Amino acid sequence: MDLRNKIALIFGEGRKSVPSDADRNQASALASQGAELMSAGQYDQALEAFVRSVEFVPGEYEVIGGLAVCLTMLARAEEAMALLDKAISLDPREPAAHLSRGRCLQELRQFDEAAHSYEQALTLDPKSAMAWFNKGVCLGAINQDQLALECLDKALSFGSPPAPVLAEKGGCLRRLGRLGDALVCLSEAVSKDGANPGHWYEKGLTEEALGLKSEAAASYQRFLDTAPAHFGEKLFAARQRILELRG
């Protein structure tokens, strides 16, 4: 179903009753389930959870944002942007709407535009750790690593979970040629969250650049042990790197 046809329902237009506490609790549980399913690459099931969630609390920007990001992952970007454009038109000063728009653009690899959306979110909420973090990721993706590092430090100062920030900082530092500093960040990242495959892959790249062949091969193997199938090309690349490093 094309959700553009359900925009009025999603935003609660014409609804007279206010969601109860029970509605909000149910919506929160479903949104959390949707986020977990999306992280696992189970986008169809995640979409179903987000749609059910927004039915309990129509017009909630954070739930609509999760729904929009999920639609983007399912290659339904036009529907996602229609939802977010509607959200922003209703309340242009709502940071969550701009934040979600940035996330969708980021998934579409439109990093310049995504960074701009995050900047708009930060204008409205300068202490948004997620906006600082995601802006840093986007700047790193377009080779503005020094600016990215500044954003990532801001994210840490405002309470962002440290492991993903440290991993992203490690990638920036590696690209800047500061390999020793990069390895320190990445080692701390995997110590805090060893279940994240991306941290191990970046650590392997850094160790390989430092000439630490056995350590790099071990990190690539940890990546293979933890990475789900949707990592695709990186899975193939890691297997090739291990063969070369151990050959």
C-alpha positions as CSV (number, residue, x, y, z in Angstrom):
1,M,0.0,0.0,0.0
2,D,1.3,3.5,-0.9
3,L,1.4,5.4,2.4
4,R,1.0,8.7,0.6
5,N,-2.7,7.8,0.4
6,K,-2.8,7.5,4.2
7,I,-1.1,10.8,5.1
8,A,-4.2,12.3,6.7
9,L,-4.6,9.2,8.9
10,I,-0.9,9.1,9.8
11,F,-1.0,12.7,10.9
12,G,-4.3,12.3,12.8
13,E,-6.1,14.9,10.8
14,G,-9.7,15.0,11.9
15,R,-9.0,12.9,15.0
16,K,-10.8,14.2,18.0
17,S,-9.5,12.0,20.8
18,V,-6.1,12.3,22.5
19,P,-4.0,9.1,22.7
20,S,-4.2,7.5,26.1
21,D,-1.2,6.4,28.2
22,A,-1.9,2.8,27.1
23,D,-1.9,3.9,23.5
24,R,1.5,5.6,23.9
25,N,3.0,2.6,25.7
26,Q,1.8,0.3,22.9
27,A,3.1,2.7,20.3
28,S,6.5,2.9,22.0
29,A,6.8,-0.8,22.2
30,L,6.0,-1.2,18.5
31,A,8.4,1.6,17.5
32,S,11.2,-0.1,19.5
33,Q,10.4,-3.4,17.8
34,G,10.4,-1.6,14.4
35,A,13.8,-0.1,15.1
36,E,15.2,-3.5,16.1
37,L,13.8,-5.2,13.0
38,M,15.2,-2.5,10.8
39,S,18.7,-2.9,12.4
40,A,18.5,-6.6,11.6
41,G,17.6,-5.8,8.0
42,Q,14.1,-7.1,8.3
43,Y,12.5,-4.0,6.7
44,D,9.1,-5.4,5.7
45,Q,8.4,-6.5,9.3
46,A,9.8,-3.3,10.6
47,L,7.5,-1.3,8.3
48,E,4.5,-3.2,9.7
49,A,5.5,-2.4,13.3
50,F,6.0,1.3,12.5
51,V,2.6,1.5,10.7
52,R,0.9,-0.2,13.7
53,S,2.7,2.2,16.1
54,V,1.6,5.4,14.3
55,E,-2.0,4.1,14.3
56,F,-1.9,4.4,18.1
57,V,-0.3,7.9,18.2
58,P,-0.9,9.6,14.8
59,G,1.1,12.7,14.3
60,E,4.0,11.7,16.6
61,Y,7.1,12.9,14.8
62,E,9.6,10.3,16.1
63,V,7.4,7.4,15.1
64,I,6.7,9.0,11.7
65,G,10.5,9.5,11.3
66,G,11.1,5.8,11.9
67,L,8.4,4.9,9.4
68,A,10.0,7.2,6.8
69,V,13.5,5.8,7.3
70,C,12.1,2.3,6.9
71,L,10.4,3.3,3.7
72,T,13.7,4.6,2.4
73,M,15.4,1.3,3.2
74,L,12.6,-0.4,1.1
75,A,13.4,1.9,-1.9
76,R,10.2,3.8,-1.3
77,A,11.9,7.2,-0.9
78,E,9.1,9.2,-2.5
79,E,6.6,8.0,0.2
80,A,9.2,8.7,2.9
81,M,9.9,12.3,1.7
82,A,6.2,13.0,1.3
83,L,5.7,12.1,5.0
84,L,8.6,14.2,6.1
85,D,7.7,17.2,3.9
86,K,4.2,17.1,5.4
87,A,5.6,16.9,8.9
88,I,7.9,19.9,8.3
89,S,5.1,21.9,6.7
90,L,2.9,21.3,9.8
91,D,5.7,22.3,12.2
92,P,8.9,23.6,10.6
93,R,10.4,24.1,14.1
94,E,10.2,20.5,15.1
95,P,13.8,19.2,15.2
96,A,12.7,15.5,14.9
97,A,11.2,16.1,11.5
98,H,14.5,17.6,10.1
99,L,16.5,14.9,11.9
100,S,14.4,12.1,10.2
101,R,14.7,13.9,6.8
102,G,18.4,13.9,7.2
103,R,18.4,10.1,8.0
104,C,16.4,9.4,4.9
105,L,18.7,11.5,2.7
106,Q,21.7,9.8,4.3
107,E,20.4,6.4,3.4
108,L,20.0,7.6,-0.1
109,R,23.6,8.6,0.0
110,Q,22.8,12.3,-0.6
111,F,25.2,13.3,2.1
112,D,25.4,17.0,1.4
113,E,21.6,17.4,1.6
114,A,21.5,15.2,4.7
115,A,24.1,17.3,6.5
116,H,22.0,20.4,5.7
117,S,19.0,18.8,7.3
118,Y,21.0,17.9,10.4
119,E,22.2,21.5,10.5
120,Q,18.6,22.6,10.5
121,A,17.8,20.2,13.3
122,L,20.8,21.6,15.3
123,T,19.6,25.2,14.8
124,L,16.5,24.2,16.6
125,D,18.1,21.8,19.1
126,P,21.9,22.6,19.4
127,K,22.3,19.8,22.0
128,S,21.0,16.9,19.8
129,A,23.6,14.3,20.1
130,M,22.1,12.2,17.3
131,A,22.1,15.2,14.9
132,W,25.8,16.0,15.7
133,F,26.7,12.3,15.2
134,N,24.9,11.9,11.9
135,K,26.2,15.2,10.6
136,G,29.7,14.0,11.4
137,V,29.0,10.7,9.5
138,C,27.8,12.6,6.5
139,L,30.8,15.0,6.5
140,G,33.1,12.0,6.8
141,A,31.4,10.4,3.8
142,I,32.2,13.5,1.6
143,N,35.8,13.6,2.8
144,Q,35.4,16.5,5.2
145,D,37.0,14.5,8.0
146,Q,38.4,17.4,10.1
147,L,34.9,19.0,10.3
148,A,33.5,15.5,10.9
149,L,35.8,15.1,13.9
150,E,34.5,18.3,15.4
151,C,30.9,17.1,15.1
152,L,31.7,13.7,16.6
153,D,33.3,15.4,19.6
154,K,30.1,17.5,20.0
155,A,28.1,14.3,19.9
156,L,30.1,12.8,22.7
157,S,29.9,15.9,24.8
158,F,26.1,15.8,24.5
159,G,25.8,12.2,25.6
160,S,25.8,10.1,22.4
161,P,26.5,6.4,23.0
162,P,30.3,6.3,22.8
163,A,31.0,3.1,20.8
164,P,29.6,4.3,17.4
165,V,31.1,7.7,17.8
166,L,34.5,6.3,18.6
167,A,34.3,3.9,15.6
168,E,33.4,6.8,13.3
169,K,36.2,8.9,14.7
170,G,38.6,6.1,14.1
171,G,37.5,6.0,10.4
172,C,38.1,9.8,10.1
173,L,41.5,9.6,11.8
174,R,42.5,6.7,9.5
175,R,41.6,8.7,6.4
176,L,43.6,11.7,7.8
177,G,46.6,9.4,8.2
178,R,46.6,9.4,12.0
179,L,46.7,5.7,12.2
180,G,47.8,5.3,15.8
181,D,45.1,7.6,17.1
182,A,42.6,5.8,14.9
183,L,43.5,2.4,16.4
184,V,43.1,3.7,19.9
185,C,39.6,4.9,19.1
186,L,38.6,1.7,17.4
187,S,40.0,-0.6,20.1
188,E,37.9,1.3,22.6
189,A,34.9,1.1,20.3
190,V,35.1,-2.7,20.1
191,S,35.7,-3.0,23.8
192,K,32.4,-1.2,24.4
193,D,30.4,-2.9,21.7
194,G,32.1,-6.0,20.2
195,A,28.8,-7.1,18.6
196,N,28.9,-4.3,16.0
197,P,30.4,-5.7,12.8
198,G,31.2,-2.3,11.4
199,H,33.6,-1.5,14.2
200,W,35.6,-4.7,13.5
201,Y,35.8,-4.0,9.8
202,E,37.1,-0.4,10.4
203,K,39.6,-1.8,13.0
204,G,40.8,-4.3,10.4
205,L,41.4,-1.6,7.8
206,T,43.4,0.4,10.3
207,E,45.5,-2.5,11.5
208,E,46.2,-3.5,7.9
209,A,47.3,0.1,7.1
210,L,49.7,-0.1,10.1
211,G,51.1,-3.4,8.8
212,L,49.6,-5.5,11.6
213,K,48.7,-8.4,9.4
214,S,47.7,-11.0,12.0
215,E,45.7,-8.5,14.0
216,A,43.9,-7.2,10.9
217,A,43.0,-10.8,9.8
218,A,41.6,-11.4,13.3
219,S,39.5,-8.3,13.1
220,Y,38.2,-9.1,9.7
221,Q,37.3,-12.6,11.0
222,R,35.3,-11.0,13.9
223,F,33.5,-8.9,11.3
224,L,32.6,-12.0,9.4
225,D,31.4,-13.8,12.6
226,T,29.0,-10.9,13.4
227,A,27.9,-9.3,10.1
228,P,24.5,-10.2,8.7
229,A,24.0,-10.9,5.0
230,H,23.0,-7.4,4.1
231,F,26.6,-6.2,4.5
232,G,27.1,-7.6,1.1
233,E,30.2,-6.3,-0.6
234,K,32.1,-5.9,2.7
235,L,31.6,-9.6,3.4
236,F,33.3,-10.5,0.2
237,A,36.0,-7.9,0.7
238,A,36.8,-9.2,4.3
239,R,37.1,-12.7,3.0
240,Q,39.6,-11.6,0.3
241,R,41.6,-9.5,2.8
242,I,41.9,-12.5,5.2
243,L,43.1,-14.7,2.3
244,E,45.8,-12.2,1.3
245,L,46.9,-11.4,4.9
246,R,47.3,-15.1,5.8
247,G,48.6,-16.1,2.4
